[in-house]
Amino acid sequence: MSSQLKVGVVGAGVFAGYHADKVAAHDRTVLTGIFDHNDVSADKLSAKHSVGRAANIAALAKTSDALIIAIPASYHSEAALIALDNGCHLLVEKPLACTVGNARLIVERASRLGRVLQVGHQERIVMQAIGLQNITPLPSQIDIVRHTPRTSRNLDTSVVMDLMIHDLDLLHALFGAPDWVSTEMARKVYSDKLDEARAELGFDGMTAYLSASRDSEAKRRWTLRYETGTIEIDFNAKTLRHDTSFAIDENFGERPLVQDNLAAAYDRFVRACLDGDTPLASGEDGLAAVRAAAHIEGTL
């Protein structure tokens, strides 16, 4: 297989800029160009990396082996399908799509065309660094809080698809599909989408309680309660406290792959495309997270 992957970035906002930086810095990839409908942002990001600005997604795909989709979530499915139909592997930022139907369509198209599809659930890197996936007994309860202050970003989708979906993916990675899903609260605060939500998910006798808000003080925490003790994780501070006997890494936040989990996740994508490795979060994983989010939104 080729030793170099030609990668284009669809998007020129803040997060797309981070992605472009990772592509340019990776020793096995070449940044082929940028596409964004915002002329000023696209020109600025293209100039930063001395690459061309593509006229459209199809044009960028024709010069690339893979595309990164880092635009507002409501446009993910359209962009992803254009990229796939033009032969590209895909790294799609979360959520994979805003509806289960569109997410399934992307997964099926990628499978039929034999393209790599990875979804931007890079917090799996943190979970793996801690070692949560190696703990055998299920906790009896997990309390999950993911809150941010008000923002003008990502308001084209709900707080469930925007924020809570990170935790829905981590739960799926650890415990599989939930046995049941219950929405306890979901409301609009300052946008025309849901800005706050609380939900409960059941897994084989364990209950996970999730709270997501984009109208609150910043907080990203997991508290896992076991018969033998408790694990408390602060994802913002990258710190961990526990009184269990489990073999977990209390100093996970000092590990380079955690300090730059976007770069670590991107490297997994590159190895999936060039070496045939398994993506960090597959299209099926992304679909599962969208399905759980749609249950909570009441849109499934």
Helices and strands as residue ranges (DSSP letters): E 5-10, H 14-25, E 29-35, H 39-49, E 52-53, H 57-62, E 66-69, G 73-75, H 76-85, E 89-93, H 100-113, E 117-120, H 124-130, G 132-134, E 141-147, H 159-159, I 160-164, H 165-175, E 180-187, E 196-203, E 206-213, E 219-226, E 229-234, E 239-242, G 252-254, H 256-259, H 261-275, H 283-297
